[in-house]
Every structure is written in C-alpha cells, then in structure tokens.
Amino acid sequence: MRPILLALAASLALSLPAKADDVTVAVTAIVEHPALDAARKGVLDALTAAGYKEGENLKFVFESAQGNPATAAQIARQFAGDEPNAIVPISTPSAQAVVSSTRDIPVVFTAVSDPLGAQLVKNMDKPGGNVTGLSDMSPVAEHIALIKEILPDVKTIGYLYNSGEANSVSLLAVLKAEAEKAGLKVVESAATKSAEVQGAARALVGRADAIYIPTDNTIISALEGAVAVAEESKLPLFTADTDSVSRGSIAALGFNYYDVGKQTGEIVVRVLKGENPGDIAVKTAAGSDLVVNKAAAEKMGVTLPQSVLSRANKVIE
C-alpha cells in the first residue's frame, strides 16, 4: 500500500498549482484619481488571481506623487534603491521617472498613451531592456464622431490639457489630425497644475463649441473645476476617461481602467514567473465602453440622442 499512497500523493501534488514565491511589487502613480485608482486595483486583483496574495506572499507597495513630477522622480529613485521584483508606474510622468531610474529592475508601465513619444521604449513589438507595459492610446477619431453625433452643429473643439504632460501633447497632435479630417477646428487651453484647471476651462468660453479633456492626469484630478465652468457657461464637456462621466462630463468612449489594470497585472505575472520584460511586446489596452450622463448633459443644455443612449454601456441619470 505504501508505494500506491506515495504515487497518489505525487499525482495530487502535480495537479495542484505551484505556490507563488514571495515577491514585492512597487506601484506608483503621478496622482490619485478614479481611473488610476481603478487601474491599481486591477493590477492587484490580477496578481491575486495568479496566486500572489497581499500579506501572504506578496508585498504590494504604493506611492502617489500627488501631481508633482519632482516627487515622482524621488519615488522612482526610492523604488530603484529598494530593489522590488517589479515596478509598475501608472501614467506617463511616473513611467518616465521610473524608466530613468533603473536599467535592471523589471518595469511594467500602464495608462501611458504614447510609449514611443514618451521615450519609454524604442519599439513596441520588441521593447528590449527591462521595460514593457500597456498603452491606453485613446480612440480619438471615435471620440470626435461621438461629439459630432451629440452636437451636430459643432465647429470648434476646445482641448483642455497640461502642456507638460507628454501623453497629452501626443494626443493633441492626433486630435488636430482627426479634427481636420472631420472639418473641425481645435483651440487649446493649458493648465500645468490642478489649481489652474478652472481658469483654463474658463478661457475656452466663447472660443469653443465643446470642451474635450484627454486622459490627462492634471486635468482629471481637478475635473470638478472644469465641470463647474461648463455648467455655468452651457459649454458641453466631454472626456476620454469613462470614470470621469460620473463626475460631471456628458459622455466618454474609452477603456474601463480596472480592466486596463488587470491586463497590466497579467503582464506583471509573466515577468514574476521569469520572462524578460524586453521580450514582451507593449500591448494596447483592449475593450471600449460608452458611458453617458443625462443629468450632466441637461445642465450643459444638451439633449442626448436616442442613438447614443441605446448603445451606451452605462447611462447615468
């Protein structure tokens, strides 16, 4: 009986998932707001699903730069010195800081619109070195089409952004190209810190038929200021970030950032299991949700077409 029992035990052991080794994953974001927070939660949940459980065999460290690039650089240097098993920077500014701080520790970035433009990698398919990640490049052409569907008479789109954020500069170039194809003009208004957002939004009143806010962390962190101007001036406001619709924008077509985080976490798991980040192609986030806010539209003098309401993934009353 003894050999049989041993054979049975060995068979059961082979059928069980291997226990994940103890690891440390350090996460940082340029600022805390709902989209980036959701991405962080998605990363953690993907790690948990793979057997890395916080408080057991996973140490999950998080630091926010509170919107300050100098703080982002300080956090990056701290993480590099701590030598975790992987660093996950969320947002372009944090990713740039982390990539500049280490050539050895695996880096898996997320919520970065243009990894090439931000000089995080030189090739999306073969990033090389210690870096890979997930891009959240917005479907800008679809955003313009949505704005035109809701506002058929729109002629000029106001672009509210932080001119110091590389992803927002890249998206501006894309927006201008797509707007020209659609016969629209783009006017810009920049805010380099959250305290300037409301004033930058006010500068678009009388110059634009609608405000469009990209996945810009500075603007989104102070979104309520822009929404207040939009409501007061009856200037329709749209965002690229679906998590911002519940905070007062009329509509957004974009990624579910919790899902973005989960997709990123799956890449982190591959790295923790031994794959070289530089051999993993940079992916573009999958999935796109349409979220609309009827109450916000009413406050800005807009009636949402039934065609938009009927295909929305979520309608906020």
VOGU-3710 file (C-alpha; in Angstrom, 3 decimals, decimal comma):
1> mrpillalaa> 0,000/0,000/0,000  2,839/2,395/0,732  4,045/2,739/-2,927  0,443/3,299/-4,024  -0,056/6,069/-1,459  3,172/7,718/-2,475  2,173/7,596/-6,127  -1,226/9,085/-5,293  0,361/11,903/-3,280  2,744/12,666/-6,128
11> slalslpaka> -0,145/12,744/-8,603  -2,111/15,160/-6,418  0,938/17,396/-5,998  1,374/17,614/-9,769  -2,281/18,598/-10,204  -2,087/21,465/-7,724  -0,941/24,934/-8,840  2,605/25,790/-7,851  2,863/28,096/-4,868  3,901/31,596/-5,911
21> ddvtvavtai> 7,192/32,734/-4,443  7,342/35,693/-2,062  7,604/38,879/-4,149  7,456/42,660/-3,831  5,665/44,755/-6,440  6,073/48,530/-6,135  3,398/50,703/-7,745  3,404/54,460/-8,245  1,090/56,981/-9,926  1,520/60,667/-10,691
31> vehpaldaar> -1,708/61,439/-8,838  -4,711/59,661/-7,351  -7,997/59,868/-9,255  -10,692/57,248/-10,010  -9,225/55,944/-13,298  -5,694/55,469/-11,974  -7,009/54,052/-8,700  -9,087/51,526/-10,678  -6,011/50,535/-12,689  -4,066/49,921/-9,477
41> kgvldaltaa> -6,889/47,738/-8,116  -6,905/45,766/-11,367  -3,175/45,106/-11,111  -3,550/43,829/-7,545  -6,514/41,604/-8,433  -4,620/40,062/-11,367  -1,720/39,266/-9,040  -4,111/37,750/-6,506  -5,719/35,575/-9,184  -2,261/34,279/-10,104
51> gykegenlkf> -1,553/33,225/-6,523  0,262/36,326/-5,256  -1,726/37,333/-2,189  -1,060/40,553/-0,313  0,013/39,917/3,260  0,937/36,303/2,492  3,453/36,003/-0,341  3,047/39,481/-1,869  4,193/42,850/-0,599  2,268/45,454/-2,620
61> vfesaqgnpa> 3,711/48,953/-2,134  2,039/52,103/-3,459  3,209/55,724/-3,577  1,471/58,722/-5,171  3,452/61,703/-6,463  0,464/63,974/-5,689  0,783/65,618/-9,112  4,412/66,666/-8,597  6,980/65,458/-11,191  9,834/66,083/-8,732
71> taaqiarqfa> 8,108/63,804/-6,222  7,606/61,221/-8,973  11,376/61,235/-9,586  12,052/60,886/-5,852  9,671/57,914/-5,587  11,314/56,302/-8,617  14,754/56,593/-7,054  13,446/55,203/-3,764  11,906/52,194/-5,522  15,101/51,586/-7,505
81> gdepnaivpi> 17,042/51,517/-4,238  14,545/49,145/-2,620  15,012/46,650/-5,492  11,488/45,140/-5,677  10,758/42,264/-8,046  8,885/44,628/-10,369  7,863/48,295/-10,560  4,505/49,299/-12,044  4,309/53,024/-12,864  0,788/54,234/-13,663
91> stpsaqavvs> 0,661/57,264/-16,024  3,236/58,739/-18,373  5,053/61,065/-15,910  5,530/58,261/-13,378  6,647/55,845/-16,099  9,220/58,324/-17,400  10,593/58,815/-13,885  10,831/55,077/-13,180  12,368/54,153/-16,540  15,019/56,844/-15,985
101> strdipvvft> 15,842/55,477/-12,536  16,680/51,829/-13,260  18,109/49,638/-16,011  17,908/46,401/-14,015  14,575/46,125/-12,191  11,662/44,952/-14,392  9,302/47,834/-15,225  5,726/47,275/-16,453  4,048/50,620/-17,138  0,342/51,233/-17,661
111> avsdplgaql> -2,057/54,063/-18,590  0,527/55,522/-20,979  -0,919/56,882/-24,222  2,232/57,054/-26,346  5,127/54,906/-25,061  7,248/55,754/-28,110  6,652/59,505/-27,858  7,361/59,377/-24,126  10,649/57,587/-24,957  9,856/54,664/-22,675
121> vknmdkpggn> 10,633/52,137/-25,417  12,112/52,304/-28,906  9,996/49,520/-30,369  6,500/48,416/-29,357  6,945/44,812/-30,538  10,454/44,332/-29,134  10,925/46,915/-26,363  14,241/45,459/-25,175  15,949/46,211/-21,878  13,935/45,989/-18,663
131> vtglsdmspv> 10,738/47,725/-19,808  7,358/46,731/-21,222  3,754/47,656/-20,473  0,308/48,611/-21,651  -0,725/51,624/-23,730  -4,109/53,304/-23,330  -3,973/55,314/-26,562  -7,429/56,832/-26,931  -9,639/56,151/-29,969  -9,632/59,871/-30,824
141> aehialikei> -11,414/59,535/-34,188  -14,275/57,757/-32,416  -14,367/60,498/-29,781  -14,786/63,151/-32,463  -17,522/61,120/-34,129  -19,343/60,823/-30,797  -19,110/64,569/-30,144  -20,467/65,286/-33,648  -23,302/62,811/-33,135  -24,338/64,529/-29,895
151> lpdvktigyl> -23,627/68,066/-31,173  -24,294/68,077/-34,961  -23,535/71,817/-35,229  -20,133/71,657/-33,503  -17,398/73,551/-35,361  -14,641/74,058/-32,772  -13,389/71,725/-30,036  -11,594/73,169/-27,020  -8,725/70,992/-25,823  -8,046/71,326/-22,098
161> ynsgeansvs> -4,714/69,782/-21,116  -1,405/70,003/-19,268  1,183/71,069/-21,848  3,897/69,499/-19,685  2,405/66,005/-19,872  3,884/64,074/-22,810  0,826/61,902/-23,404  -1,434/64,965/-23,683  0,915/66,612/-26,196  0,877/63,423/-28,297
171> llavlkaeae> -2,907/63,255/-28,115  -3,177/66,892/-29,192  -1,355/66,054/-32,414  -3,697/63,133/-33,040  -6,753/65,268/-32,226  -5,723/68,004/-34,658  -5,204/65,497/-37,460  -8,534/63,754/-36,863  -10,416/67,033/-36,367  -9,136/68,304/-39,723
181> kaglkvvesa> -10,482/65,172/-41,412  -13,849/65,837/-39,757  -13,880/69,516/-40,774  -13,428/70,789/-37,223  -11,010/73,241/-35,609  -9,174/72,753/-32,324  -8,354/75,502/-29,826  -6,074/74,811/-26,871  -6,071/75,873/-23,255  -3,348/74,635/-20,923
191> atksaevqga> -3,106/74,178/-17,160  0,185/72,989/-15,710  -1,212/72,272/-12,248  -4,596/71,415/-10,778  -5,143/74,919/-9,356  -5,112/76,296/-12,915  -7,731/73,948/-14,370  -10,810/76,068/-13,713  -9,185/79,169/-15,206  -8,010/77,230/-18,255
201> aralvgrada> -11,552/75,932/-18,779  -12,942/79,459/-18,476  -10,504/80,584/-21,197  -12,353/78,336/-23,665  -15,729/80,017/-23,107  -16,685/81,866/-26,297  -13,852/80,215/-28,248  -15,125/76,641/-28,475  -18,417/74,817/-29,013  -17,385/71,961/-26,726
211> iyiptdntii> -14,581/71,040/-24,323  -12,667/67,794/-24,795  -10,464/66,526/-21,978  -7,973/63,754/-22,824  -6,558/61,173/-20,412  -4,631/63,973/-18,733  -3,929/63,342/-15,070  -3,595/67,009/-14,064  -6,929/67,996/-15,598  -8,799/64,902/-14,445
221> salegavava> -7,552/65,328/-10,873  -9,315/68,728/-10,807  -12,187/67,876/-13,144  -14,867/69,416/-10,943  -13,469/72,894/-11,630  -13,830/72,417/-15,381  -17,313/70,915/-14,961  -18,437/73,962/-12,949  -17,379/76,250/-15,809  -19,089/74,016/-18,378
231> eesklplfta> -22,372/74,011/-16,464  -22,291/77,751/-15,813  -21,498/78,570/-19,458  -23,635/75,827/-21,044  -20,460/74,605/-22,759  -20,709/70,836/-23,338  -17,801/68,939/-21,790  -16,581/65,509/-22,905  -13,807/63,299/-21,551  -11,726/60,444/-22,891
241> dtdsvsrgsi> -11,862/58,794/-19,476  -15,074/56,893/-18,687  -14,540/57,157/-14,924  -14,924/60,941/-15,284  -18,505/60,737/-16,600  -19,951/60,124/-13,145  -18,055/63,252/-12,026  -19,869/65,510/-14,480  -18,786/65,070/-18,102  -21,500/64,397/-20,681
251> aalgfnyydv> -20,015/61,285/-22,238  -16,866/59,264/-22,788  -15,901/56,391/-25,009  -12,914/54,633/-23,577  -11,362/51,928/-21,512  -12,553/50,525/-18,249  -9,414/51,266/-16,226  -9,979/48,390/-13,838  -9,734/46,106/-16,889  -6,644/48,047/-18,035
261> gkqtgeivvr> -5,098/47,286/-14,645  -5,983/43,595/-14,873  -4,409/43,363/-18,331  -1,301/45,051/-16,922  -1,235/42,736/-13,929  -1,220/39,735/-16,247  1,977/41,078/-17,826  3,482/41,587/-14,356  2,717/37,948/-13,553  4,618/36,851/-16,671
271> vlkgenpgdi> 7,613/38,888/-15,507  7,439/37,483/-11,978  7,450/33,987/-13,451  10,710/34,689/-15,216  10,007/36,292/-18,600  12,262/39,150/-19,660  10,238/42,402/-19,929  12,203/43,450/-23,001  10,966/40,341/-24,822  7,282/41,085/-24,112
281> avktaagsdl> 5,606/43,311/-26,715  3,972/46,502/-25,459  0,220/45,951/-25,753  -2,628/48,372/-26,359  -5,478/48,036/-23,872  -8,452/46,030/-25,078  -12,111/46,959/-24,682  -14,055/50,180/-25,021  -17,106/51,343/-23,076  -19,565/54,146/-23,853
291> vvnkaaaekm> -20,742/55,921/-20,709  -23,153/58,878/-20,765  -24,509/61,221/-18,105  -28,031/62,519/-18,802  -28,027/64,859/-15,795  -24,738/66,463/-16,850  -25,986/66,866/-20,415  -29,113/68,651/-19,160  -27,053/71,026/-17,008  -24,994/71,951/-20,090
301> gvtlpqsvls> -28,027/72,445/-22,307  -27,645/69,228/-24,301  -30,213/66,556/-25,165  -28,597/63,174/-25,735  -29,777/61,452/-28,941  -31,578/58,139/-28,553  -28,991/56,564/-30,849  -26,326/57,290/-28,237  -28,425/56,281/-25,231  -29,452/52,960/-26,799
311> rankvie> -25,882/51,739/-27,325  -24,359/53,087/-24,097  -22,850/50,526/-21,735  -23,900/52,729/-18,838  -26,340/55,637/-18,540  -26,085/57,896/-15,515  -29,475/59,524/-14,865
//
